[in-house]
Amino acid sequence: MKIVLVYPSYEKLLIQNLDPPLDLINIANSIKQCGDVSICDLRVTNELPEADVYGLTATTPAYSQMVTLLRKIKQENPNSRVIIGGHHVSALPFESLTSGFDKVFVGECEITLPQVLKSWDKTPALINGEMPWYLPSYKIHEWVNKQNYVRSSNNVYSLILSRGCVFDCRYCASSKYFRKMEIAEAIKTITSLGNIEGLRFMDENFLIHRQRFLEIAHFLKELSAPYFIFCRGEDLDDESILHNLHSSGCKVVSVGFETASQHLHNLSNTGKDVNKMIRGIMKARDYEIDIRLNLMIGLPGETWKTIKETVDKINQIDFVSYSINYFVPYPGTFWYNGTFDFDNAYCVCGKDEGYHSHPQIEQWQEYFLSNIKGVSHSNVSGRGLL
């Protein structure tokens, strides 16, 4: 059986800015005993190999592309079977069934997918994937050509050692799925890379478990390679964490800051303390760690007052770059599930009209770009070694 896992091209950037499809690599690793398995990343190729089974993945922005791809596959190879999973599908599974996919996966699939592939006719069209307790180790080079994901060096690698998040922010659905690699498996995954000049950890919050981070940091210190992480700003308000980040080689931290308005954080149930975030960021600079801020405009409750409050406060702290994201109430989030006033939103039109920005959002973004001082606006995934 020939199985091809397909990654969408909606987020295609400059080739040197791409990260490998780490989630698909993990899935491919789980089904390698089921047949001839490969990954097709549509960001780096337009050629879709022939297969008996296609496994597609989709967030909301990529879903329409995957429906188009489904139709193309069925037209060119009517006997092939097409499975889809991912965040959008897990939030709206019945929509995916009506689109014509042969099977739809809700949740994680590493345990259940091998069973489905071996007993296709005995499994239903809608499948609830069994949640694994841990994230297994994997070898990136078994599944993708690293030349397609080169940054400033052939030996800078992107990895993920945990999936999802334990927090319950109302603009995000990641809290529904969280698991991590055991320490030994994490070390095994890193050492499988061979010569390493830099690492980019793509975990949503690398510091989510303090003791686990400290154990991994001990290994990274011996590895002696610079690395990049994502985390919450308040996690940096801890001298022990900062000392271990610095001594183990952390050079860049990308902070999910969103807004400097405590009111908006409270409305979105982030659990974040703005003053503690700012304090942590300032301390991190004392340890020679570069900070990149991820900002979000248009959150429920956003006004010109909160926009100006954010700009005023972040102009008082030290960071090297920032990215601006528009708030969108994606399927699966609290705001999407009947609790958001779509008709009066700044960021979107109605649920059935697609997602696009209101002119007010563009004005706020222009205010950010014109008034945030002394740093660059950039895509955080595409700058420098890390």
MARNUKE-327281 format. One line per 3 residues: their letters; for each residue x, y, z of N, C-alpha, C. Coordinates in steps of 0.05 Angstrom, whole numbers, always signed. Example, Ala and Ser with C-alpha at 12.3 -4.5 7.8 and 13.67 -1.06 7.14 Angstrom:
BEGIN
AS> +264 -114 +156 +246 -90 +156 +264 -66 +156; +257 -45 +142 +273 -21 +143 +258 +1 +157
***
This chain:
BEGIN
MKI> +17 -24 +0 +0 +0 +0 +18 +25 +0; +13 +43 -18 +28 +68 -20 +12 +90 -6; +24 +103 +14 +10 +123 +30 +26 +149 +28
VLV> +12 +171 +21 +25 +197 +19 +11 +216 +38; +26 +228 +57 +15 +249 +75 +21 +276 +63; +1 +293 +62 +3 +318 +46 +1 +342 +65
YPS> +21 +360 +62 +21 +385 +78 +13 +408 +59; -6 +426 +68 -16 +447 +50 +5 +469 +44; -1 +484 +23 +18 +505 +15 +9 +533 +22
YEK> -13 +536 +38 -24 +562 +43 -5 +581 +57; +13 +570 +73 +32 +587 +88 +59 +589 +74; +60 +585 +48 +86 +585 +34 +99 +613 +37
LLI> +124 +612 +45 +141 +636 +48 +166 +632 +31; +186 +649 +35 +211 +644 +22 +221 +617 +31; +234 +602 +13 +241 +574 +19 +259 +572 +43
QNL> +276 +592 +48 +294 +589 +71 +280 +594 +98; +254 +601 +96 +240 +607 +121 +222 +584 +130; +222 +563 +115 +203 +541 +122 +213 +523 +144
DPP> +195 +514 +161 +201 +493 +180 +190 +467 +169; +202 +445 +175 +192 +419 +166 +164 +413 +177; +148 +397 +163 +122 +390 +172 +123 +370 +196
LDL> +130 +380 +219 +137 +363 +242 +114 +345 +250; +89 +355 +249 +66 +338 +257 +63 +314 +238; +67 +319 +212 +64 +297 +193 +87 +277 +196
INI> +111 +287 +203 +134 +269 +208 +127 +250 +231; +114 +261 +251 +106 +244 +274 +86 +223 +265; +66 +231 +249 +46 +212 +239 +59 +191 +221
ANS> +77 +200 +203 +90 +181 +184 +105 +160 +200; +118 +169 +221 +133 +150 +238 +115 +129 +251; +90 +137 +257 +71 +118 +270 +59 +98 +251
IKQ> +60 +103 +225 +47 +85 +206 +67 +72 +186; +92 +74 +192 +112 +64 +173 +111 +34 +169; +98 +19 +187 +95 -9 +183 +70 -16 +166
CGD> +55 +4 +158 +30 -1 +143 +34 -1 +113; +57 +6 +104 +61 +7 +75 +85 +25 +67; +85 +34 +42 +105 +52 +32 +96 +80 +38
VSI> +107 +93 +58 +97 +119 +68 +117 +141 +60; +105 +163 +51 +121 +187 +44 +106 +212 +51; +120 +235 +51 +108 +261 +57 +111 +278 +32
CDL> +89 +291 +25 +89 +311 +3 +83 +338 +15; +103 +356 +15 +100 +383 +26 +95 +402 +2; +70 +411 -1 +63 +428 -24 +75 +455 -23
RVT> +89 +462 -1 +104 +487 +0 +130 +485 -17; +139 +461 -21 +165 +458 -35 +163 +442 -61; +139 +432 -67 +135 +418 -93 +106 +421 -102
NEL> +102 +421 -128 +75 +421 -139 +66 +394 -148; +84 +374 -146 +79 +348 -156 +68 +330 -134; +44 +320 -137 +32 +302 -118 +35 +273 -128
PEA> +50 +257 -113 +54 +229 -122 +28 +213 -123; +28 +193 -139 +5 +174 -139 +6 +157 -114; -17 +151 -103 -19 +135 -78 -45 +120 -77
DVY> -45 +100 -60 -70 +86 -54 -86 +101 -33; -71 +113 -14 -84 +128 +8 -70 +155 +11; -86 +176 +12 -75 +203 +18 -84 +212 +46
GLT> -66 +222 +62 -73 +233 +88 -68 +263 +87; -90 +279 +89 -88 +308 +88 -91 +320 +116; -81 +344 +119 -84 +358 +144 -92 +387 +138
ATT> -108 +399 +156 -118 +426 +150 -124 +441 +175; -112 +466 +177 -123 +486 +194 -145 +500 +178; -158 +519 +191 -180 +533 +176 -171 +547 +151
PAY> -149 +562 +151 -140 +575 +126 -134 +556 +103; -127 +531 +110 -119 +511 +89 -142 +493 +81; -165 +495 +94 -185 +475 +89 -196 +476 +60
SQM> -201 +499 +49 -211 +501 +22 -191 +490 +2; -166 +493 +7 -145 +482 -11 -146 +451 -10; -151 +440 +13 -152 +411 +16 -177 +400 +2
VTL> -199 +414 +3 -223 +405 -11 -218 +405 -41; -205 +426 -51 -198 +427 -80 -179 +404 -87; -160 +398 -70 -142 +376 -75 -157 +349 -75
LRK> -176 +346 -57 -192 +322 -56 -206 +317 -83; -217 +337 -94 -231 +335 -120 -212 +327 -142; -188 +339 -141 -168 +333 -161 -159 +303 -159
IKQ> -155 +294 -134 -146 +266 -130 -168 +247 -140; -193 +253 -133 -214 +235 -141 -219 +234 -171; -213 +257 -184 -217 +258 -213 -195 +242 -227
ENP> -170 +245 -217 -147 +232 -230 -144 +203 -222; -152 +197 -197 -149 +169 -187 -173 +162 -170; -195 +155 -183 -221 +151 -168 -219 +128 -147
NSR> -201 +110 -150 -199 +88 -131 -182 +94 -107; -169 +117 -107 -153 +124 -83 -172 +132 -60; -162 +130 -36 -177 +137 -12 -164 +161 +2
VII> -181 +179 +12 -171 +204 +23 -181 +208 +51; -162 +211 +69 -167 +217 +98 -160 +245 +104; -174 +259 +121 -167 +285 +129 -169 +288 +160
GGH> -150 +303 +171 -150 +309 +200 -139 +337 +204; -134 +344 +228 -123 +371 +234 -143 +387 +251; -134 +412 +258 -150 +428 +276 -178 +435 +266
HVS> -179 +443 +240 -205 +451 +229 -224 +428 +229; -214 +405 +220 -231 +381 +217 -240 +371 +245; -223 +373 +264 -230 +364 +291 -252 +382 +303
ALP> -252 +407 +295 -273 +426 +305 -299 +423 +290; -298 +417 +264 -322 +415 +247 -321 +389 +230; -323 +366 +243 -319 +341 +229 -341 +335 +209
FES> -366 +343 +214 -388 +336 +196 -386 +352 +170; -376 +376 +172 -371 +392 +148 -352 +377 +129; -332 +364 +141 -312 +350 +125 -324 +325 +112
LTS> -342 +312 +127 -355 +288 +115 -372 +296 +91; -386 +318 +93 -403 +327 +71 -387 +337 +47; -361 +343 +52 -344 +352 +30 -334 +329 +13
GFD> -338 +304 +23 -331 +281 +6 -307 +266 +14; -294 +272 +37 -271 +256 +46 -280 +229 +54; -264 +209 +49 -271 +181 +55 -272 +176 +85
KVF> -253 +187 +99 -252 +185 +128 -243 +211 +141; -254 +218 +164 -248 +242 +178 -238 +236 +206; -215 +246 +213 -203 +241 +239 -208 +265 +258
VGE> -218 +260 +281 -221 +280 +302 -200 +274 +323; -184 +295 +329 -163 +291 +349 -137 +279 +338; -122 +266 +355 -96 +255 +347 -100 +228 +334
CEI> -81 +221 +316 -86 +197 +301 -64 +175 +302; -43 +180 +316 -20 +162 +315 -27 +134 +325; -44 +131 +345 -52 +104 +354 -73 +92 +336
TLP> -93 +107 +328 -116 +97 +314 -111 +93 +284; -96 +111 +271 -92 +110 +242 -81 +83 +233; -60 +72 +246 -51 +45 +236 -73 +24 +236
QVL> -91 +25 +256 -113 +6 +256 -132 +10 +233; -137 +35 +226 -155 +42 +204 -143 +32 +178; -117 +37 +174 -104 +29 +148 -104 -1 +145
KSW> -103 -16 +166 -102 -45 +165 -130 -57 +163; -151 -42 +171 -178 -53 +171 -197 -31 +160; -192 -22 +136 -206 +1 +125 -236 -3 +125
DKT> -245 -25 +114 -274 -30 +110 -289 -34 +137; -275 -39 +158 -287 -45 +184 -288 -21 +202; -279 +2 +192 -278 +26 +209 -298 +47 +197
PAL> -310 +64 +215 -330 +83 +206 -317 +107 +191; -333 +123 +178 -323 +146 +163 -313 +168 +183; -326 +171 +205 -318 +190 +226 -304 +176 +248
ING> -279 +183 +253 -262 +169 +273 -253 +187 +294; -257 +180 +319 -246 +195 +342 -219 +182 +349; -198 +196 +344 -171 +186 +349 -166 +183 +379
EMP> -153 +161 +386 -145 +157 +414 -122 +175 +421; -124 +188 +444 -103 +207 +452 -79 +193 +464; -55 +196 +451 -31 +184 +463 -23 +200 +488
WYL> -11 +186 +506 -2 +200 +531 +24 +215 +525; +41 +205 +508 +67 +218 +504 +72 +221 +474; +90 +239 +468 +99 +244 +440 +124 +227 +436
PSY> +124 +210 +416 +147 +192 +411 +170 +207 +398; +193 +196 +399 +216 +207 +385 +213 +202 +355; +228 +217 +339 +227 +213 +310 +254 +223 +298
KIH> +259 +215 +273 +282 +223 +258 +274 +239 +234; +279 +264 +234 +270 +282 +212 +280 +272 +185; +306 +264 +184 +318 +257 +159 +306 +232 +145
EWV> +291 +217 +160 +278 +194 +148 +255 +202 +129; +245 +227 +133 +220 +234 +120 +221 +258 +101; +240 +276 +106 +242 +300 +89 +271 +306 +82
NKQ> +274 +320 +60 +301 +329 +51 +307 +355 +65; +327 +355 +82 +333 +379 +98 +341 +403 +80; +349 +398 +56 +356 +420 +38 +332 +438 +32
NYV> +308 +427 +35 +284 +443 +30 +278 +462 +53; +292 +458 +75 +285 +474 +99 +310 +488 +111; +328 +495 +93 +353 +508 +102 +348 +536 +110
RSS> +360 +544 +132 +360 +573 +140 +387 +584 +133; +402 +593 +153 +429 +604 +147 +450 +582 +146; +442 +558 +153 +461 +536 +154 +446 +510 +150
NNV> +459 +490 +138 +447 +464 +134 +442 +450 +161; +455 +459 +182 +453 +444 +207 +438 +459 +229; +419 +476 +221 +400 +489 +240 +374 +474 +236
YSL> +364 +462 +258 +341 +444 +256 +317 +454 +272; +293 +450 +262 +268 +455 +277 +258 +429 +288; +250 +430 +313 +240 +406 +328 +215 +413 +344
ILS> +200 +393 +351 +178 +397 +370 +179 +374 +390; +180 +382 +416 +183 +362 +437 +157 +360 +454; +137 +377 +447 +111 +375 +460 +90 +387 +441
RGC> +65 +378 +443 +44 +387 +425 +21 +399 +442; +11 +422 +434 -12 +433 +447 -4 +451 +471; -23 +456 +488 -19 +475 +510 -38 +468 +533
VFD> -30 +474 +558 -47 +468 +581 -65 +491 +588; -61 +515 +576 -78 +538 +583 -103 +538 +566; -121 +556 +572 -148 +556 +560 -155 +583 +549
CRY> -138 +595 +533 -143 +621 +521 -167 +619 +502; -184 +639 +502 -209 +637 +487 -205 +640 +457; -181 +649 +448 -176 +652 +420 -161 +628 +408
CAS> -157 +607 +424 -141 +585 +416 -154 +559 +423; -148 +537 +407 -160 +511 +413 -138 +491 +421; -114 +500 +425 -92 +481 +430 -94 +466 +457
SKY> -110 +478 +476 -112 +465 +502 -126 +438 +501; -140 +433 +478 -155 +408 +476 -136 +384 +472; -112 +389 +464 -93 +368 +459 -66 +376 +470
FRK> -56 +362 +491 -29 +367 +500 -15 +341 +507; +9 +338 +498 +26 +315 +506 +54 +323 +500; +72 +308 +513 +101 +315 +511 +117 +290 +508
MEI> +142 +294 +499 +161 +272 +498 +173 +268 +526; +178 +243 +532 +194 +238 +556 +222 +248 +551; +236 +254 +573 +263 +266 +571 +281 +249 +553
AEA> +281 +223 +558 +300 +205 +543 +293 +206 +513; +267 +207 +506 +259 +208 +478 +266 +235 +466; +264 +256 +481 +272 +283 +471 +301 +283 +464
IKT> +318 +273 +482 +347 +272 +478 +353 +255 +454; +339 +232 +451 +343 +214 +428 +337 +229 +402; +315 +244 +402 +308 +259 +378 +329 +279 +370
ITS> +339 +294 +390 +359 +315 +384 +385 +302 +375; +394 +282 +388 +420 +270 +381 +419 +256 +354; +395 +248 +344 +393 +235 +318 +400 +255 +295
LGN> +402 +281 +301 +407 +300 +280 +436 +302 +272; +454 +291 +289 +482 +292 +281 +494 +319 +288; +509 +330 +269 +522 +356 +274 +502 +378 +275
IEG> +501 +393 +297 +480 +413 +302 +494 +440 +306; +485 +460 +290 +494 +487 +293 +473 +505 +306; +449 +496 +308 +428 +512 +320 +402 +496 +321
LRF> +385 +502 +340 +359 +488 +343 +336 +508 +346; +314 +503 +334 +290 +519 +337 +268 +500 +349; +262 +504 +374 +241 +488 +387 +214 +501 +381
MDE> +196 +486 +367 +171 +498 +358 +148 +492 +377; +154 +481 +401 +133 +477 +421 +119 +503 +427; +93 +502 +432 +79 +527 +437 +88 +541 +462
NFL> +97 +525 +482 +109 +537 +506 +131 +518 +516; +155 +524 +510 +178 +506 +517 +182 +504 +547; +172 +524 +562 +177 +525 +591 +152 +516 +606
IHR> +134 +502 +593 +108 +496 +604 +111 +479 +630; +131 +462 +631 +137 +446 +656 +165 +453 +665; +167 +466 +687 +193 +477 +696 +214 +456 +700
QRF> +208 +434 +714 +228 +414 +720 +237 +400 +694; +218 +395 +677 +225 +382 +651 +244 +400 +635; +239 +426 +635 +257 +444 +621 +285 +443 +633
LEI> +286 +443 +659 +313 +443 +673 +329 +418 +665; +315 +395 +663 +329 +371 +655 +338 +372 +626; +321 +383 +608 +329 +385 +580 +352 +406 +578
AHF> +351 +427 +593 +371 +448 +592 +399 +437 +600; +399 +418 +618 +424 +405 +626 +437 +391 +602; +421 +378 +586 +431 +364 +562 +439 +385 +541
LKE> +423 +406 +538 +430 +426 +518 +456 +441 +524; +461 +444 +550 +486 +457 +558 +510 +441 +548; +509 +415 +550 +530 +397 +540 +532 +397 +510
LSA> +508 +401 +497 +508 +402 +468 +522 +426 +457; +519 +449 +471 +533 +474 +464 +525 +484 +437; +499 +486 +431 +489 +498 +406 +468 +519 +413
PYF> +468 +541 +399 +448 +562 +404 +420 +552 +397; +399 +562 +411 +372 +553 +405 +352 +575 +410; +328 +570 +399 +305 +588 +398 +281 +574 +411
IFC> +265 +588 +426 +241 +577 +438 +217 +596 +437; +193 +586 +440 +169 +601 +446 +162 +598 +475; +151 +619 +488 +142 +615 +516 +123 +638 +523
RGE> +111 +637 +546 +95 +659 +557 +114 +677 +572; +109 +703 +571 +127 +723 +582 +131 +720 +612; +110 +713 +626 +113 +711 +655 +132 +689 +664
DLD> +136 +669 +647 +154 +647 +653 +183 +657 +655; +188 +681 +644 +215 +692 +644 +221 +707 +670; +200 +711 +686 +203 +726 +712 +212 +706 +733
DES> +234 +692 +727 +245 +671 +744 +275 +670 +739; +291 +678 +759 +320 +679 +755 +332 +652 +749; +321 +631 +761 +332 +604 +756 +327 +596 +727
ILH> +303 +601 +717 +297 +595 +689 +315 +610 +671; +318 +636 +676 +335 +653 +658 +364 +644 +659; +374 +637 +683 +402 +628 +685 +406 +603 +668
NLH> +386 +584 +670 +389 +559 +655 +385 +563 +625; +368 +581 +617 +365 +588 +589 +392 +598 +578; +403 +617 +592 +428 +630 +583 +451 +609 +582
SSG> +454 +594 +604 +477 +576 +606 +475 +552 +586; +450 +546 +578 +446 +523 +559 +445 +531 +530; +448 +557 +525 +451 +566 +497 +428 +580 +484
CKV> +407 +586 +500 +384 +600 +488 +391 +628 +480; +387 +635 +455 +393 +661 +445 +369 +678 +438; +347 +665 +432 +323 +680 +423 +298 +667 +436
VSV> +281 +684 +448 +255 +675 +458 +233 +691 +445; +214 +677 +433 +191 +689 +421 +168 +688 +441; +158 +711 +450 +139 +712 +472 +111 +718 +461
GFE> +92 +702 +470 +64 +707 +464 +53 +729 +482; +57 +753 +473 +50 +777 +489 +21 +786 +484; +13 +785 +459 -13 +793 +448 -20 +823 +453
TAS> -24 +831 +478 -32 +858 +483 -21 +866 +511; -18 +893 +515 -10 +903 +541 -34 +910 +558; -58 +905 +548 -82 +911 +563 -89 +887 +581
QHL> -88 +891 +607 -95 +869 +625 -125 +862 +622; -141 +882 +616 -170 +878 +612 -175 +859 +589; -161 +862 +567 -164 +844 +544 -154 +816 +550
HNL> -132 +813 +565 -123 +787 +574 -144 +773 +591; -156 +789 +609 -177 +777 +627 -201 +768 +610; -210 +783 +591 -232 +776 +574 -226 +750 +558
SNT> -201 +747 +550 -193 +724 +534 -184 +700 +551; -185 +703 +577 -179 +681 +596 -151 +670 +591; -131 +688 +586 -104 +678 +581 -89 +671 +607
GKD> -98 +682 +630 -84 +677 +655 -58 +692 +656; -53 +711 +638 -28 +725 +637 -30 +751 +654; -7 +757 +667 -4 +782 +682 +14 +800 +666
VNK> +4 +823 +656 +19 +840 +639 +44 +850 +653; +42 +859 +678 +65 +869 +692 +87 +848 +696; +78 +824 +701 +97 +802 +705 +111 +795 +678
MIR> +95 +796 +656 +107 +791 +629 +129 +812 +623; +122 +837 +628 +142 +858 +622 +166 +855 +640; +162 +849 +665 +185 +845 +683 +203 +822 +674
GIM> +190 +800 +665 +206 +777 +655 +221 +784 +630; +209 +799 +612 +223 +806 +587 +247 +824 +593; +244 +842 +611 +266 +860 +619 +289 +844 +632
KAR> +282 +825 +648 +303 +808 +661 +318 +791 +640; +303 +781 +620 +315 +765 +600 +337 +780 +584; +332 +805 +579 +353 +821 +565 +378 +823 +582
DYE> +376 +822 +608 +400 +822 +626 +417 +797 +622; +404 +776 +612 +418 +750 +607 +425 +747 +577; +425 +769 +563 +433 +770 +534 +415 +752 +517
IDI> +390 +750 +524 +371 +735 +508 +354 +755 +492; +353 +751 +465 +337 +769 +448 +308 +761 +451; +291 +781 +452 +262 +777 +455 +248 +786 +429
RLN> +230 +768 +419 +212 +775 +398 +183 +774 +408; +168 +795 +403 +141 +796 +414 +121 +788 +392; +102 +770 +400 +80 +764 +382 +55 +779 +392
LMI> +46 +798 +376 +24 +816 +384 -1 +807 +369; -24 +814 +381 -50 +808 +368 -68 +832 +370; -79 +841 +348 -97 +863 +348 -125 +854 +340
GLP> -145 +868 +352 -173 +862 +346 -186 +842 +365; -173 +837 +388 -185 +819 +407 -212 +830 +417; -231 +814 +425 -256 +824 +435 -251 +844 +457
GET> -263 +868 +455 -259 +889 +474 -238 +909 +465; -225 +904 +442 -203 +922 +432 -215 +950 +425; -201 +971 +432 -209 +998 +425 -183 +1014 +420
WKT> -187 +1039 +411 -163 +1055 +407 -148 +1059 +434; -162 +1059 +455 -149 +1062 +482 -131 +1038 +487; -140 +1014 +482 -123 +990 +488 -100 +988 +467
IKE> -105 +997 +443 -83 +997 +423 -61 +1016 +432; -68 +1040 +440 -48 +1060 +449 -34 +1050 +475; -50 +1037 +492 -38 +1027 +517 -16 +1006 +511
TVD> -22 +989 +491 -2 +968 +484 +23 +981 +472; +20 +1000 +454 +43 +1014 +442 +59 +1028 +464; +46 +1043 +481 +60 +1058 +502 +76 +1040 +520
KIN> +64 +1017 +528 +78 +999 +547 +101 +984 +534; +98 +975 +509 +120 +960 +497 +142 +978 +488; +137 +1003 +485 +158 +1022 +479 +177 +1027 +503
QID> +168 +1017 +526 +185 +1020 +550 +202 +996 +556; +199 +975 +539 +215 +950 +544 +233 +945 +521; +251 +927 +524 +273 +921 +505 +268 +895 +491
FVS> +263 +897 +464 +260 +872 +448 +271 +878 +420; +276 +857 +405 +290 +860 +379 +271 +862 +356; +248 +849 +357 +229 +849 +335 +202 +841 +344
YSI> +182 +844 +327 +155 +837 +334 +140 +828 +309; +119 +812 +314 +100 +805 +292 +72 +813 +301; +56 +820 +281 +28 +828 +286 +9 +807 +275
NYF> -8 +797 +291 -29 +777 +283 -56 +789 +286; -75 +783 +268 -102 +792 +271 -117 +771 +287; -134 +780 +306 -151 +761 +320 -172 +750 +300
VPY> -175 +724 +300 -196 +710 +284 -208 +689 +302; -234 +688 +305 -247 +668 +322 -249 +641 +306; -228 +626 +305 -227 +602 +290 -245 +580 +302
PGT> -255 +562 +285 -270 +539 +295 -255 +523 +316; -269 +515 +337 -257 +501 +359 -249 +518 +383; -250 +545 +379 -243 +563 +400 -268 +571 +415
FWY> -265 +582 +439 -287 +592 +456 -302 +613 +441; -288 +632 +428 -301 +654 +415 -318 +646 +392; -310 +624 +378 -325 +615 +355 -351 +601 +363
NGT> -351 +587 +385 -373 +569 +392 -397 +583 +404; -408 +601 +389 -433 +614 +397 -430 +636 +418; -405 +645 +423 -401 +665 +444 -389 +691 +433
FDF> -389 +694 +407 -376 +717 +395 -395 +732 +377; -396 +758 +378 -413 +775 +362 -400 +780 +335; -405 +762 +316 -392 +764 +290 -401 +789 +275
DNA> -426 +797 +279 -437 +820 +264 -423 +846 +271; -412 +848 +295 -399 +873 +303 -369 +870 +308; -357 +850 +296 -329 +845 +300 -312 +864 +283
YCV> -289 +871 +294 -270 +887 +278 -254 +870 +258; -252 +845 +264 -232 +829 +249 -244 +812 +227; -270 +806 +228 -281 +787 +208 -308 +796 +199
CGK> -317 +786 +177 -346 +787 +171 -359 +763 +184; -383 +756 +175 -397 +734 +188 -384 +707 +184; -392 +687 +198 -381 +661 +196 -381 +650 +168
DEG> -402 +656 +153 -406 +644 +126 -394 +661 +104; -381 +684 +111 -371 +702 +91 -341 +701 +89; -329 +683 +103 -299 +682 +101 -287 +700 +122
YHS> -261 +697 +125 -246 +712 +145 -229 +733 +131; -235 +759 +136 -218 +780 +126 -221 +804 +144; -201 +822 +143 -199 +843 +162 -218 +867 +157
HPQ> -227 +879 +178 -243 +903 +177 -223 +927 +173; -231 +949 +160 -213 +971 +157 -202 +982 +184; -217 +979 +205 -207 +988 +231 -181 +973 +239
IEQ> -180 +947 +233 -157 +931 +240 -132 +942 +225; -136 +949 +199 -114 +960 +183 -104 +986 +195; -122 +1003 +205 -114 +1028 +217 -98 +1023 +242
WQE> -107 +1003 +258 -92 +997 +283 -64 +986 +276; -63 +969 +256 -37 +959 +248 -19 +981 +239; -29 +1000 +224 -12 +1022 +215 -3 +1039 +239
YFL> -20 +1042 +259 -12 +1056 +283 +12 +1041 +297; +10 +1015 +299 +32 +999 +310 +57 +1004 +294; +56 +1001 +268 +80 +1003 +251 +92 +1031 +253
SNI> +76 +1051 +257 +86 +1079 +257 +96 +1087 +285; +87 +1074 +306 +93 +1084 +333 +109 +1066 +351; +113 +1041 +343 +131 +1024 +359 +159 +1031 +352
KGV> +175 +1037 +371 +201 +1050 +366 +224 +1031 +366; +243 +1036 +347 +270 +1025 +349 +273 +995 +343; +252 +981 +334 +254 +953 +329 +241 +947 +302
SHS> +246 +923 +292 +235 +916 +266 +210 +900 +268; +191 +904 +249 +168 +887 +247 +176 +864 +228; +173 +839 +237 +183 +817 +221 +166 +792 +226
NVS> +169 +773 +208 +158 +747 +213 +178 +732 +230; +170 +724 +254 +189 +713 +274 +203 +688 +265; +191 +674 +244 +203 +649 +236 +225 +652 +215
GRG> +231 +676 +207 +249 +679 +185 +272 +698 +188; +282 +702 +212 +304 +721 +216 +328 +707 +228; +351 +712 +216 +377 +704 +227 +381 +674 +228
LL> +401 +666 +243 +408 +637 +246 +384 +622 +257; +370 +633 +276 +348 +619 +289 +321 +631 +282
***
